[in-house]
């Protein structure tokens, strides 16, 4: 999907600024996400398949996960795609997509850094459940 986004946004970037292209793509994606989330919530079997541990509380986010979710949305999604769109106006699509694969590596390095400085002391234990407390 990212490759398609980069290819399609190349022409649009000649007319509109990168922030506007990114904002519109997020708005369009949000509409699809809301429709798909609603449709999938109509089926208990599908919701149990997607989240077997949720036990009927599929749309509940643990309090301890809110900051991690916010971080993922802001840094790994909004800022990353904004920068990808910005870079797409100056470089070839091939070069942009090549650099975008570094996104998971960067996220992993930042996670190691945050855990290393003790930002999330509960997550230093081997029990993953404690990270969300």
Secondary structure, DSSP 8 states (H G I E B T S, - for coil): -HHHHHHHHHHHTTTS-HHHHHHHHHHHHHHHHHHHHHHHHT-HHHHHHH-TTSTT-TT---GGGHHHHHHHHIIIIIIHHHHHHHHHTTS-HHHHHHHHTTHHHHHHHHHHHHHHTTTTGGGGSS-GGGGG-
